[in-house]
Amino acid sequence: MSLKLIAPAAIAAFTFAGASAQAESWNEKIEMCAEAAEAEGLIDLSDYQPEFDGGTTRRMSLTFYPIAQGDAGDSVEIECRISRGRVVSVDPLS
């Protein structure tokens, strides 16, 4: 196999691995934010499902929707600030 064929395949593999690692990192941050919101008493994760609503690696917004189909509860919006791999603040959005 020539180097011309190996190089593009290697680049594609590294790109995919990087995108996969980044996705895992976002999932971890979403989970971390949701758990912090529950610890602050803002939401009960047994009743609500978090959904990423936007943000950056340091600040993210989550919207929590009721899990039960018949639940007429309102959604809850939370903003988390993250620094050095941990949530430093959790605030409800109006």
N, C-alpha and C positions, 0 to 999 in steps of 0.2 A: 504494500500500500504506500502511496506517495505521500509526502509531507503536505501537498496541496489538498489532499482529501482528509488528512488527520486534523489539521489545524482548524478548519471550520467546525468539525464535529466536536473538538475539544472546547471551542468557544461556546458553542450551543449548550454543551453539558454544563459548563461553569455558569452561564447565564441562567439556565433553568434552576440550578442549585441555589444561586443567589436569590432568585425570585421566590423559591420555595422557603428559604430561610427567612426572608422578609415577611412572607405571609404568616409563618409561624410566629414571628415576633409581634405582628399586629394582633393575632389571635390571643397571644399571651397578654398583651396590653389591654385588650378588651376584657378579658377574664379578670385581670388584676383590678381594673376600674370598676367592674361590676361587683366584685367582692368587697372593694373599699366602700362603695355606695351602700351595700348591705350592712357592713360593719358600722357605718355612720347612722344607720337606722332610716335611711332615705328610701329603701326599697326592700322587698322580700323576694329573693330569687326563686322561692318555691311558687310564687304567684305571677312573676313577671319574667319575660325573656328579653335580654339585651340585644340591641341592634346598633351597629356602628352608624353614626350619623355624620361623621366628618371629623377632620382635625389634622394634626401633625404628630410627629413622634413625641412631642412634649405636652401637647394639649389635645384632648379628644372629647367629642360629644357622643353620648350614647342615648338612645331612646329606648325605654323599656315598655313593652307591650304586654297586656294581660295574656297569660297562657291559656286560660279556659276559654273555649269558644263562646259560651253564653255570657261571659263576664262583660258587663257594660262599663268596667272601670276605664278611667282615662289613662292615656300613655303618660309616662314620666320622663322628663329630659334631664340629663345629668352631664356636667362637664368635669373632667378629671385633668389635673395637672400632674405630669410625670417627670421626675428628675432622678437621674442615676439609678434607673431600674426599679423605682418604687413610686407609688402614688403619694404626692405631697399635699394635695387638697382635692376635695370632692364638693361640688356646689350644684344645687338644683338650679335649673334654668326656668325662667318664667315665660 
